């Protein structure tokens, strides 16, 4: 787990921590763009490869 997800955050319940982790995983796997993937998210990159 990357420190950027929880740095400066305090989670007072287990449920809020689980929701935050799930939200971060969804962002990390589906939304974040990477230079290595030609400035696309991992999902966009995979869809682009299938379209070619």
Backbone as JSON, one array per atom type, in Angstrom:
{
  "sequence": "XXXXXXXXXXXXXXXXXXXXXXXXXXXXXXXXXXXXXXXXXXXXXXXXXXXX",
  "N": [[0.85, -1.17, 0.0], [0.59, 2.15, -0.86], [2.11, 4.99, 0.65], [1.01, 7.45, 0.09], [-1.7, 7.13, 0.07], [-2.67, 7.06, 2.68], [-1.32, 9.01, 4.12], [-1.19, 11.43, 6.57], [-3.79, 10.97, 7.29], [-6.33, 9.91, 9.55], [-7.99, 7.14, 10.57], [-10.88, 6.32, 12.14], [-12.56, 4.21, 12.27], [-12.95, 0.81, 11.3], [-14.49, 0.29, 9.05], [-14.41, 2.71, 7.59], [-11.72, 2.78, 6.93], [-11.52, 0.49, 5.3], [-13.2, 1.28, 3.17], [-11.74, 3.47, 2.21], [-9.39, 2.2, 1.36], [-10.4, 0.5, -0.66], [-11.38, 2.44, -2.44], [-8.98, 3.7, -3.16], [-7.61, 1.57, -4.41], [-9.28, 1.14, -6.6], [-8.96, 3.61, -7.93], [-6.17, 3.46, -8.42], [-5.9, 1.25, -10.1], [-7.65, 1.78, -12.23], [-7.95, 4.52, -12.94], [-5.65, 6.23, -12.71], [-3.18, 7.94, -14.59], [-0.37, 7.07, -16.6], [2.9, 7.76, -17.69], [4.39, 5.78, -18.94], [2.41, 4.26, -20.1], [1.66, 5.69, -22.28], [0.4, 8.05, -21.39], [-2.12, 7.22, -20.57], [-4.78, 5.7, -18.68], [-4.55, 2.51, -16.99], [-6.79, 0.92, -17.75], [-7.77, 2.28, -20.03], [-5.54, 1.93, -21.67], [-5.44, -0.87, -22.03], [-7.89, -1.27, -23.34], [-7.39, 0.2, -25.64], [-5.36, -1.32, -26.79], [-6.79, -3.61, -27.45], [-8.45, -2.61, -29.4], [-6.84, -2.17, -31.55]],
  "CA": [[0.0, 0.0, 0.0], [1.41, 3.35, -0.96], [1.95, 5.93, 1.75], [0.2, 8.59, -0.34], [-3.11, 6.85, 0.32], [-3.07, 7.3, 4.07], [-0.47, 10.01, 4.77], [-1.92, 12.52, 7.21], [-5.17, 10.58, 7.55], [-6.59, 9.09, 10.73], [-9.23, 6.39, 10.38], [-11.39, 5.98, 13.46], [-13.32, 2.97, 12.22], [-12.48, -0.18, 10.34], [-15.28, 0.46, 7.83], [-13.88, 3.85, 6.83], [-10.42, 2.36, 6.4], [-11.78, -0.43, 4.19], [-13.73, 2.08, 2.06], [-10.63, 4.26, 1.67], [-8.51, 1.28, 0.65], [-11.08, 0.1, -1.89], [-11.41, 3.61, -3.32], [-7.62, 3.89, -3.67], [-7.31, 0.48, -5.33], [-10.03, 1.41, -7.83], [-8.25, 4.71, -8.58], [-4.84, 3.04, -8.85], [-6.01, 0.28, -11.19], [-8.52, 2.17, -13.32], [-8.01, 5.94, -13.27], [-4.4, 6.99, -12.75], [-2.5, 7.9, -15.87], [1.06, 6.8, -16.5], [3.68, 8.11, -18.88], [4.78, 4.52, -19.56], [1.26, 3.77, -20.87], [1.33, 6.77, -23.21], [-0.48, 8.99, -20.7], [-3.46, 6.66, -20.45], [-4.97, 4.86, -17.5], [-4.38, 1.11, -17.36], [-7.99, 0.45, -18.44], [-7.76, 2.87, -21.38], [-4.45, 1.32, -22.43], [-5.86, -2.22, -22.41], [-8.95, -1.13, -24.36], [-6.72, 0.69, -26.84], [-4.65, -2.46, -27.37], [-7.79, -4.5, -28.03], [-9.04, -1.96, -30.56], [-5.87, -2.15, -32.66]],
  "C": [[0.9, 1.23, 0.0], [1.09, 4.31, 0.19], [1.04, 7.09, 1.36], [-1.28, 8.38, -0.05], [-3.53, 7.24, 1.73], [-2.25, 8.37, 4.79], [-1.33, 11.16, 5.31], [-3.37, 12.2, 7.53], [-5.24, 9.76, 8.83], [-7.95, 8.44, 10.51], [-9.69, 5.9, 11.75], [-12.26, 4.73, 13.45], [-12.75, 2.08, 11.12], [-13.2, 0.0, 9.01], [-14.76, 1.6, 6.97], [-12.53, 3.53, 6.22], [-10.61, 1.45, 5.19], [-12.3, 0.33, 2.98], [-12.62, 2.89, 1.4], [-9.68, 3.38, 0.87], [-9.13, 0.86, -0.68], [-11.13, 1.23, -2.9], [-10.03, 3.84, -3.96], [-7.26, 2.81, -4.68], [-8.02, 0.71, -6.66], [-9.35, 2.54, -8.61], [-6.94, 4.21, -9.2], [-4.92, 2.12, -10.07], [-6.78, 0.8, -12.4], [-8.37, 3.62, -13.79], [-6.67, 6.63, -13.46], [-3.73, 6.85, -14.12], [-1.0, 7.71, -15.64], [1.73, 7.18, -17.81], [4.04, 6.84, -19.66], [3.66, 3.95, -20.44], [0.75, 4.83, -21.84], [0.26, 7.7, -22.66], [-1.93, 8.53, -20.68], [-3.55, 5.9, -19.12], [-4.79, 3.41, -17.93], [-5.59, 0.55, -18.13], [-8.03, 0.99, -19.87], [-6.7, 2.21, -22.26], [-4.85, -0.07, -22.92], [-6.93, -2.17, -23.49], [-8.36, -0.67, -25.7], [-5.99, -0.46, -27.54], [-5.63, -3.43, -28.05], [-8.38, -3.93, -29.31], [-8.13, -2.0, -31.78], [-5.83, -3.45, -33.4]]
}
